[in-house]
Amino acid sequence: SSFLSTLSGTVQELVRLRQSPQADPQATATASPARGISVSDLWAAHTAKRAWAVRGATFACRNGEVTLILGDGEGAGRSRLLTAISEHLVQPTQRSRSTAHVRGAVSVGGLDAPKWD
């Protein structure tokens, strides 16, 4: 529920930014709350390990949808995937505490996370 309220706040912020007179026209033209969250070719590993926990994860969850993340028992990478996504949204990878994010893209509302102000 905390994630959903944060996502809702992000959507509201995108709407406010779109209506702002100094809004970036390119960013506001591509942003749409209905797009939800999208993850593309995300690779992530623990900072303390060399083995990949997440390899090429790609999925999208549009506004109002629910996505279920399944894996084969312990060590399947479910928690690492969600941690990598949240750390990618909240702070730059270089300062990430637990994930070595190597590549991939995470976007919310069609706007890539690194382009957020």
C-alpha positions as CSV (number, residue, x, y, z in Angstrom):
1,S,0.0,0.0,0.0
2,S,2.9,2.3,0.7
3,F,4.2,1.8,-2.9
4,L,0.8,2.4,-4.3
5,S,0.5,5.7,-2.4
6,T,3.9,6.7,-3.6
7,L,3.0,5.9,-7.2
8,S,-0.2,7.8,-6.8
9,G,1.8,10.8,-5.6
10,T,4.1,10.5,-8.6
11,V,1.2,10.5,-10.9
12,Q,-0.2,13.6,-9.3
13,E,3.2,15.3,-9.6
14,L,3.3,14.5,-13.3
15,V,-0.1,16.1,-13.7
16,R,1.0,19.2,-11.9
17,L,4.2,19.4,-13.9
18,R,2.3,19.0,-17.1
19,Q,0.2,22.0,-16.2
20,S,3.2,24.1,-15.1
21,P,4.1,27.0,-17.4
22,Q,7.8,26.1,-17.2
23,A,7.2,22.4,-17.8
24,D,9.6,20.6,-20.2
25,P,7.5,20.1,-23.3
26,Q,9.3,16.9,-24.3
27,A,9.0,15.3,-20.9
28,T,5.3,16.2,-20.5
29,A,4.4,15.1,-24.0
30,T,5.7,11.5,-23.3
31,A,4.5,11.2,-19.7
32,S,1.1,9.6,-19.1
33,P,-0.2,8.3,-15.7
34,A,-2.0,5.5,-17.5
35,R,1.4,3.9,-18.5
36,G,2.2,2.9,-14.9
37,I,5.6,1.5,-14.3
38,S,7.8,-0.2,-16.9
39,V,11.0,-2.1,-16.4
40,S,13.2,-3.0,-19.4
41,D,16.2,-5.3,-19.5
42,L,17.1,-4.8,-15.8
43,W,20.2,-6.6,-14.6
44,A,21.1,-6.4,-10.9
45,A,23.4,-8.1,-8.4
46,H,24.2,-7.8,-4.7
47,T,27.0,-5.5,-4.0
48,A,28.7,-8.2,-1.9
49,K,28.4,-10.9,-4.6
50,R,29.5,-11.2,-8.2
51,A,26.6,-13.5,-9.3
52,W,23.6,-11.9,-11.1
53,A,20.4,-12.1,-9.0
54,V,18.3,-10.5,-11.8
55,R,19.0,-11.1,-15.5
56,G,17.2,-9.1,-18.2
57,A,13.9,-8.5,-16.3
58,T,11.3,-6.8,-18.5
59,F,7.7,-6.1,-17.6
60,A,5.1,-3.4,-17.4
61,C,2.3,-2.7,-15.0
62,R,-0.2,-0.2,-16.3
63,N,-2.2,2.1,-14.0
64,G,-4.8,-0.1,-12.2
65,E,-3.1,-3.4,-12.9
66,V,-1.5,-5.7,-10.4
67,T,1.6,-7.6,-11.3
68,L,2.6,-10.9,-9.6
69,I,6.3,-11.7,-9.4
70,L,7.0,-15.4,-9.0
71,G,10.2,-17.4,-8.7
72,D,11.5,-20.9,-8.0
73,G,12.1,-20.8,-4.2
74,E,14.8,-19.0,-2.4
75,G,17.5,-17.1,-4.4
76,A,15.2,-16.6,-7.5
77,G,15.8,-12.9,-7.4
78,R,12.3,-11.6,-6.5
79,S,13.5,-9.4,-3.6
80,R,16.6,-8.2,-5.5
81,L,14.4,-7.2,-8.4
82,L,12.1,-5.1,-6.3
83,T,15.0,-3.7,-4.3
84,A,16.8,-2.7,-7.6
85,I,13.7,-1.0,-8.9
86,S,13.1,0.9,-5.8
87,E,16.7,2.0,-5.4
88,H,16.8,3.0,-9.0
89,L,13.8,5.2,-8.5
90,V,14.9,6.7,-5.2
91,Q,18.7,7.2,-5.6
92,P,21.4,7.0,-8.2
93,T,23.0,3.6,-8.6
94,Q,26.4,4.9,-7.6
95,R,25.1,5.5,-4.1
96,S,23.0,2.4,-3.9
97,R,23.6,0.5,-0.7
98,S,22.7,-3.1,-1.6
99,T,22.4,-3.4,-5.4
100,A,25.0,-3.2,-8.1
101,H,22.7,-2.1,-11.0
102,V,24.5,-2.7,-14.2
103,R,22.0,-1.9,-16.9
104,G,18.3,-1.5,-17.7
105,A,15.6,1.2,-17.6
106,V,12.8,1.9,-15.1
107,S,10.1,4.4,-16.0
108,V,7.0,5.6,-14.3
109,G,4.2,7.2,-16.4
110,G,6.5,6.9,-19.5
111,L,9.2,9.1,-18.0
112,D,12.6,7.4,-17.4
113,A,13.7,7.6,-13.8
114,P,17.1,9.3,-14.5
115,K,15.2,12.2,-16.2
116,W,13.3,13.1,-13.0
117,D,14.2,16.4,-11.4
